[in-house]
Amino acid sequence: AIAQGQADGAFRSDRSPIELALAIWSGVHGAVSLIQAKFHGEKTMNGVRITPEVMVGSTLAFLLDGITTRS
């Protein structure tokens, strides 16, 4: 899917599909690990309440920003 996204011009092509896949996998794995460890709930960072939705949303946003092409 990543190689196809690169061929379609949606994903950056200056890195291999394997590198992008590992970055995505690592980021998602980290977010899921924090959720499973209950690193959320009453905790806040700079006044923002940490919830599973915030963790997953921010992880996906930054991952997608990092793998998509720049216009």
KAZIWO-V79153 format. One record per pair of residues at least 6 apart in sequence whose C-alpha atoms are under 6 Angstrom apart, sorted by the first residue. I is the first residue (numbers start at 1). J is the second residue. D is the distance in Angstrom with one decimal. If there is no record, write none. Layout:
i->I j->J d->D
i->I j->J d->D
This chain:
i->2 j->17 d->5.7
i->3 j->17 d->5.6
i->5 j->11 d->5.3
i->6 j->13 d->5.6
i->10 j->68 d->5.8
i->10 j->69 d->5.9
i->11 j->67 d->5.4
i->11 j->68 d->4.2
i->11 j->69 d->5.1
i->12 j->67 d->5.6
i->12 j->68 d->5.3
i->12 j->69 d->4.6
i->40 j->50 d->5.1
i->40 j->51 d->5.1
i->41 j->51 d->5.8
i->43 j->50 d->5.7
i->44 j->50 d->5.4
